[in-house]
Amino acid sequence: MAGERILVVDDDPNIREACVEYLRINQYNVHESKNGEECLQLLKKDYYQIILTDLMMPGIDGIGVLKAVRKEYPQSDVIIMTAYGTIENAVEAMKLGAYDYITKPFKIDELGILVKRCLEKQRLAREVDELKEVVNLYEVSKAIGSLMDLDQLLSRVIKLATDTLGADGGSIMLFEKETGKLIVRAAAGRREDMVMGKKLDIGERVAGYAAEKSEIVKIDGSLKDDPRFCNLEQFDGIQSGITIPLVRKDKLFGIINVHRTEKKDAFTKKDVDLLSIFAAQSAIAIDNAYLFSTLQQEKEKIEAVFRGMEDGAIITDAQLNIIMLNSSTEKLLNVKRKECLGNNLLGFVSDFQPSIPWKELEKKEEKMVNFDLVRTSGKALFLSVVATRIRNEQGKLLGQIMVLRNVTDEKKEEIVKRNFLSLISHKLRNPLTTILGYLPFLQEKMKVLGEPEKEVLKVIEKEGLILSSHVDKLLMFTLLERKFLEIKKEKVDVKSLVETSLEMIAALIKVNQAELEIDSSLGDIGQVYVDRLKIQDVIENLVENAIKFNDKKEKRVKISGRSLDDKFIQMEIADNGPGIPSEEHEKIFQKFYQVEEYFTGKIEGIGLGLALAKRLVEAHGGKIWIESKLRQGSTFYFTLPKTE
Ligand code: ADP
């Protein structure tokens, strides 16, 4: 390829002009110079591929030119022209790195061949260089792809970068979020071991500057000559350097830098471009490695939690093929993890009857589905399952996480309790009805009975009624739990509902001399749409409690209510009793729950009144809650529907 720049240096104008003319004819871009000094001036301004110089010149001679070129412009080649008698000098010139020499007088074609050969060598060298860059960059991307350990990876990147750029050394510093410092995590070159682990603040020295400004810094020559860094101490012999911030998605990961010592020439613009590629690759690698290590940590955490879970846990794909399964699941389903992995879950639960058929479960759209698995053969086993579906952003089902809990004990207890409840309520209720049924018959004979007998009869009646109320509660509760209790709703006037309820417990009110206040607001509410008897039960229970647990001499109960909106009304039953501590507010609505005697002074009833009230109110679509402070009384609230 013609057009290459050639500089001809000779103090003999004839030879000089002959060469210039010949080379120009051959399409080279030729410049000339009559001595060494002028030649060096020209070299400062422009780059020449070949310097064709006479050896013997006054002032700076051919050897001087050669030395300067080798030092300052190593990419350029020098061809020496020498007279026959000075051949030894020519040999010396070769030792100093001249490309070749040509002896005067020479045939001009010979020069042509020599120049061509030299340019060809340069082209090949360039190709080799480029090939090396490509190979090294390929190596880097391969290393990143194989996701090796970050330190290993960074060390590989810096070695390849220094090699590719012909640098004497370099390092990669990472930005530590915790300390806000840059720390050397990989280094290459002579000072490798010394610099490892060294820290710099952001803004400190050249690396800190590049990181702070997010700017590529290229240093040519001494730091003293650069106004940005002239105050910095120069490290041994470093003459030229490039520092590039490692940035990805606007995030600073650190810097990469390479340097050359005095013996070599300064980095070029092309070197900066090349190092930028390494920098970009490193940033990707670091970003990936961080992401990978966070993911890895998260994965390990999840696996540890998963393994250690007392409940069974299974992760499946969308088709219910098992991806993960913990040891609790192995025990619950009596399976081996190895046999399960990769296989369909349904193959391992054939002994179990799901409370919702599998086919229906698959169709469910909810994020979380609750169902039971009951073992149908062998020993009873009840598993409560919560299946959570995992979907991607587009809503596609990716898989499910199922948590299995062995609820056999609870279920058995529930069954026993239910049987027990139905047993005692039936077996007690019948004889009780008979006993209480005969009471009026005896009371008829009151006149002929003596005082002690009359007292006995009163006690029998009182205790009989209490017992009967307990049994009724138990029975109603059992029916409710079994969902046997029918709710027959009708339009009922609120005020009359309250009045009837109070009539039912008139005896209790009287005995306790309780003051009952029915707020006038009740008269304005109008009607509710409820099962009259059930809501009467609720009111009776609440008023009973308000009196029963009231330790004051003057026991006061106030019943009020108001319309909430067009759908609901709210009732309030307030007492001036002992109050209930806040930590008990939730619990008192649980079945068989009683607050310690310490608070109320007495334990009456069987802990079913509020549980029953809650279930009855909820069966009407309402809510029940309490507001209470110790020693300041309690107010029970509940809502009831106005319409269907
Ligand atoms: P019980 O059958 O014992 O009355 P409840 O379910 O009606 O059971 O009430 C649960 C517990 O809540 C009672 O044992 C009592 O300690 C407490 N409690 C209920 N109502 C009141 C109230 N108005 N004032 C103080 N304590 C109450």
Residues whose N, C-alpha, C, O or C-beta is under 5 A from the ligand:
A	BS01	ADP	N545 A546 F549 G577 G579 I580 I588 Y593 Q594 V595 T600 E604 G605 I606 G607 L608 G609 L610 A611 S634
